[in-house]
Amino acid sequence: MSEQHDLELGSTSEEETRQLGERLGRLLQKGDIVLLNGDLGTGKTCLTQGIGRGLSCTGQVNSPSFVLMNEYEGRETLYHVDLYRVEDVEELDDLGLWDYAETGVLVIEWPERGAELLPGDGLVIELRAGARGPRSRNLKFIPRGPRGEELVALLGAA
Protein backbone atom coordinates (compact mmCIF):
# COMPACT_ATOMS: atom_id res chain seq x y z
CA MET A 1 0.00 0.00 0.00
CA SER A 2 1.42 3.39 -0.98
CA GLU A 3 1.86 6.12 1.58
CA GLN A 4 -0.13 9.33 1.13
CA HIS A 5 2.01 12.46 0.78
CA ASP A 6 0.34 15.73 1.79
CA LEU A 7 1.88 19.06 0.82
CA GLU A 8 1.58 22.21 2.92
CA LEU A 9 2.19 25.65 1.44
CA GLY A 10 1.67 29.15 2.79
CA SER A 11 0.44 32.37 1.27
CA THR A 12 0.76 35.91 2.62
CA SER A 13 -1.74 37.63 0.30
CA GLU A 14 -4.70 37.08 -2.00
CA GLU A 15 -2.42 37.45 -5.03
CA GLU A 16 -0.01 34.84 -3.66
CA THR A 17 -2.98 32.49 -3.18
CA ARG A 18 -3.93 33.13 -6.83
CA GLN A 19 -0.32 32.36 -7.86
CA LEU A 20 -0.48 29.01 -6.05
CA GLY A 21 -3.75 28.31 -7.86
CA GLU A 22 -2.14 29.27 -11.17
CA ARG A 23 0.71 26.81 -10.55
CA LEU A 24 -1.86 24.10 -9.90
CA GLY A 25 -3.98 25.14 -12.88
CA ARG A 26 -1.03 24.63 -15.23
CA LEU A 27 -0.87 21.00 -14.05
CA LEU A 28 -4.57 20.20 -14.26
CA GLN A 29 -6.11 18.33 -17.16
CA LYS A 30 -9.48 17.04 -18.29
CA GLY A 31 -10.94 14.69 -15.69
CA ASP A 32 -9.27 16.29 -12.68
CA ILE A 33 -11.37 17.02 -9.60
CA VAL A 34 -10.26 19.53 -6.95
CA LEU A 35 -12.18 19.82 -3.68
CA LEU A 36 -11.75 23.03 -1.67
CA ASN A 37 -12.40 22.92 2.08
CA GLY A 38 -12.27 26.00 4.28
CA ASP A 39 -14.35 28.47 6.22
CA LEU A 40 -15.91 31.52 4.59
CA GLY A 41 -13.22 34.01 3.58
CA THR A 42 -10.26 31.61 3.58
CA GLY A 43 -9.45 32.08 -0.11
CA LYS A 44 -11.31 29.32 -1.98
CA THR A 45 -12.43 31.70 -4.73
CA CYS A 46 -8.99 33.38 -4.92
CA LEU A 47 -7.40 29.97 -5.38
CA THR A 48 -9.95 29.09 -8.06
CA GLN A 49 -9.24 32.39 -9.85
CA GLY A 50 -5.60 31.32 -10.00
CA ILE A 51 -6.57 27.87 -11.28
CA GLY A 52 -8.51 29.65 -14.02
CA ARG A 53 -5.40 31.66 -14.93
CA GLY A 54 -3.35 28.46 -15.04
CA LEU A 55 -5.94 26.93 -17.38
CA SER A 56 -5.85 30.10 -19.57
CA CYS A 57 -9.55 30.69 -18.97
CA THR A 58 -11.16 33.77 -20.43
CA GLY A 59 -13.33 35.99 -18.29
CA GLN A 60 -13.30 36.76 -14.58
CA VAL A 61 -13.69 33.73 -12.31
CA ASN A 62 -16.27 34.55 -9.64
CA SER A 63 -17.92 32.58 -6.87
CA PRO A 64 -20.95 30.66 -8.16
CA SER A 65 -22.71 30.90 -4.79
CA PHE A 66 -26.09 31.78 -6.25
CA VAL A 67 -26.05 29.65 -9.42
CA LEU A 68 -24.36 26.42 -8.22
CA MET A 69 -21.87 26.33 -11.13
CA ASN A 70 -19.96 28.66 -13.43
CA GLU A 71 -18.20 27.49 -16.58
CA TYR A 72 -15.07 29.06 -18.07
CA GLU A 73 -13.43 28.19 -21.39
CA GLY A 74 -9.66 27.78 -21.51
CA ARG A 75 -7.02 25.17 -22.29
CA GLU A 76 -9.45 22.91 -20.43
CA THR A 77 -12.96 23.94 -19.45
CA LEU A 78 -13.15 24.94 -15.78
CA TYR A 79 -16.36 24.00 -13.98
CA HIS A 80 -16.45 25.94 -10.69
CA VAL A 81 -19.07 24.57 -8.33
CA ASP A 82 -20.19 25.96 -4.96
CA LEU A 83 -22.23 23.54 -2.84
CA TYR A 84 -22.68 25.95 0.09
CA ARG A 85 -26.43 26.41 -0.47
CA VAL A 86 -27.19 22.78 -1.36
CA GLU A 87 -29.49 21.16 1.17
CA ASP A 88 -30.45 17.90 -0.55
CA VAL A 89 -27.52 15.84 -1.83
CA GLU A 90 -29.81 13.86 -4.13
CA GLU A 91 -30.33 16.95 -6.30
CA LEU A 92 -26.61 16.85 -7.11
CA ASP A 93 -26.92 13.29 -8.34
CA ASP A 94 -29.92 14.32 -10.48
CA LEU A 95 -27.91 17.16 -12.05
CA GLY A 96 -25.15 14.78 -13.17
CA LEU A 97 -22.62 17.16 -11.68
CA TRP A 98 -19.80 14.62 -11.64
CA ASP A 99 -20.15 14.03 -15.38
CA TYR A 100 -18.65 17.49 -15.96
CA ALA A 101 -15.24 16.19 -14.89
CA GLU A 102 -15.21 14.03 -18.03
CA THR A 103 -15.20 17.16 -20.21
CA GLY A 104 -13.02 19.50 -18.15
CA VAL A 105 -11.65 20.33 -14.70
CA LEU A 106 -14.13 20.28 -11.81
CA VAL A 107 -13.36 22.55 -8.82
CA ILE A 108 -15.83 22.20 -5.94
CA GLU A 109 -16.19 24.53 -2.97
CA TRP A 110 -17.89 23.13 0.15
CA PRO A 111 -17.53 19.49 -1.00
CA GLU A 112 -18.62 18.20 2.40
CA ARG A 113 -22.21 19.03 1.34
CA GLY A 114 -22.05 16.20 -1.19
CA ALA A 115 -19.28 14.05 0.25
CA GLU A 116 -21.02 10.71 -0.17
CA LEU A 117 -21.40 11.32 -3.91
CA LEU A 118 -17.86 12.51 -4.67
CA PRO A 119 -15.52 10.42 -6.80
CA GLY A 120 -12.49 8.92 -5.05
CA ASP A 121 -9.59 10.23 -7.13
CA GLY A 122 -8.51 13.85 -7.09
CA LEU A 123 -7.11 16.49 -4.81
CA VAL A 124 -8.46 17.99 -1.60
CA ILE A 125 -7.16 21.42 -0.60
CA GLU A 126 -7.78 22.62 2.94
CA LEU A 127 -7.50 26.40 3.34
CA ARG A 128 -7.06 27.97 6.77
CA ALA A 129 -6.24 31.45 8.06
CA GLY A 130 -2.51 31.82 8.65
CA ALA A 131 -0.56 33.53 11.41
CA ARG A 132 1.55 35.84 9.22
CA GLY A 133 -1.00 38.61 8.79
CA PRO A 134 -4.70 39.12 8.08
CA ARG A 135 -4.48 37.81 4.49
CA SER A 136 -2.08 34.95 5.14
CA ARG A 137 -3.33 31.43 4.48
CA ASN A 138 -2.15 27.90 5.05
CA LEU A 139 -3.01 25.48 2.26
CA LYS A 140 -2.81 21.73 2.69
CA PHE A 141 -2.91 19.65 -0.50
CA ILE A 142 -4.20 16.15 0.23
CA PRO A 143 -4.13 13.56 -2.56
CA ARG A 144 -7.03 11.18 -3.13
CA GLY A 145 -5.93 8.33 -5.36
CA PRO A 146 -3.16 8.08 -7.96
CA ARG A 147 -3.97 11.30 -9.83
CA GLY A 148 -4.05 13.23 -6.56
CA GLU A 149 -0.64 11.82 -5.64
CA GLU A 150 0.70 12.85 -9.04
CA LEU A 151 -0.61 16.40 -8.69
CA VAL A 152 0.87 16.80 -5.20
CA ALA A 153 4.25 15.49 -6.39
CA LEU A 154 4.25 17.84 -9.41
CA LEU A 155 3.13 20.83 -7.34
CA GLY A 156 5.77 20.12 -4.70
CA ALA A 157 8.48 19.93 -7.36
CA ALA A 158 7.44 23.18 -9.08
C-alpha positions in Angstrom: 0.0 0.0 0.0 1.4 3.4 -1.0 1.9 6.1 1.6 -0.1 9.3 1.1 2.0 12.5 0.8 0.3 15.7 1.8 1.9 19.1 0.8 1.6 22.2 2.9 2.2 25.7 1.4 1.7 29.1 2.8 0.4 32.4 1.3 0.8 35.9 2.6 -1.7 37.6 0.3 -4.7 37.1 -2.0 -2.4 37.5 -5.0 0.0 34.8 -3.7 -3.0 32.5 -3.2 -3.9 33.1 -6.8 -0.3 32.4 -7.9 -0.5 29.0 -6.0 -3.7 28.3 -7.9 -2.1 29.3 -11.2 0.7 26.8 -10.6 -1.9 24.1 -9.9 -4.0 25.1 -12.9 -1.0 24.6 -15.2 -0.9 21.0 -14.1 -4.6 20.2 -14.3 -6.1 18.3 -17.2 -9.5 17.0 -18.3 -10.9 14.7 -15.7 -9.3 16.3 -12.7 -11.4 17.0 -9.6 -10.3 19.5 -6.9 -12.2 19.8 -3.7 -11.8 23.0 -1.7 -12.4 22.9 2.1 -12.3 26.0 4.3 -14.3 28.5 6.2 -15.9 31.5 4.6 -13.2 34.0 3.6 -10.3 31.6 3.6 -9.5 32.1 -0.1 -11.3 29.3 -2.0 -12.4 31.7 -4.7 -9.0 33.4 -4.9 -7.4 30.0 -5.4 -9.9 29.1 -8.1 -9.2 32.4 -9.9 -5.6 31.3 -10.0 -6.6 27.9 -11.3 -8.5 29.7 -14.0 -5.4 31.7 -14.9 -3.4 28.5 -15.0 -5.9 26.9 -17.4 -5.9 30.1 -19.6 -9.6 30.7 -19.0 -11.2 33.8 -20.4 -13.3 36.0 -18.3 -13.3 36.8 -14.6 -13.7 33.7 -12.3 -16.3 34.6 -9.6 -17.9 32.6 -6.9 -21.0 30.7 -8.2 -22.7 30.9 -4.8 -26.1 31.8 -6.3 -26.0 29.6 -9.4 -24.4 26.4 -8.2 -21.9 26.3 -11.1 -20.0 28.7 -13.4 -18.2 27.5 -16.6 -15.1 29.1 -18.1 -13.4 28.2 -21.4 -9.7 27.8 -21.5 -7.0 25.2 -22.3 -9.4 22.9 -20.4 -13.0 23.9 -19.4 -13.2 24.9 -15.8 -16.4 24.0 -14.0 -16.4 25.9 -10.7 -19.1 24.6 -8.3 -20.2 26.0 -5.0 -22.2 23.5 -2.8 -22.7 26.0 0.1 -26.4 26.4 -0.5 -27.2 22.8 -1.4 -29.5 21.2 1.2 -30.4 17.9 -0.5 -27.5 15.8 -1.8 -29.8 13.9 -4.1 -30.3 16.9 -6.3 -26.6 16.8 -7.1 -26.9 13.3 -8.3 -29.9 14.3 -10.5 -27.9 17.2 -12.0 -25.2 14.8 -13.2 -22.6 17.2 -11.7 -19.8 14.6 -11.6 -20.1 14.0 -15.4 -18.6 17.5 -16.0 -15.2 16.2 -14.9 -15.2 14.0 -18.0 -15.2 17.2 -20.2 -13.0 19.5 -18.2 -11.7 20.3 -14.7 -14.1 20.3 -11.8 -13.4 22.6 -8.8 -15.8 22.2 -5.9 -16.2 24.5 -3.0 -17.9 23.1 0.1 -17.5 19.5 -1.0 -18.6 18.2 2.4 -22.2 19.0 1.3 -22.1 16.2 -1.2 -19.3 14.1 0.3 -21.0 10.7 -0.2 -21.4 11.3 -3.9 -17.9 12.5 -4.7 -15.5 10.4 -6.8 -12.5 8.9 -5.0 -9.6 10.2 -7.1 -8.5 13.9 -7.1 -7.1 16.5 -4.8 -8.5 18.0 -1.6 -7.2 21.4 -0.6 -7.8 22.6 2.9 -7.5 26.4 3.3 -7.1 28.0 6.8 -6.2 31.4 8.1 -2.5 31.8 8.7 -0.6 33.5 11.4 1.6 35.8 9.2 -1.0 38.6 8.8 -4.7 39.1 8.1 -4.5 37.8 4.5 -2.1 34.9 5.1 -3.3 31.4 4.5 -2.1 27.9 5.1 -3.0 25.5 2.3 -2.8 21.7 2.7 -2.9 19.6 -0.5 -4.2 16.1 0.2 -4.1 13.6 -2.6 -7.0 11.2 -3.1 -5.9 8.3 -5.4 -3.2 8.1 -8.0 -4.0 11.3 -9.8 -4.0 13.2 -6.6 -0.6 11.8 -5.6 0.7 12.8 -9.0 -0.6 16.4 -8.7 0.9 16.8 -5.2 4.2 15.5 -6.4 4.3 17.8 -9.4 3.1 20.8 -7.3 5.8 20.1 -4.7 8.5 19.9 -7.4 7.4 23.2 -9.1 
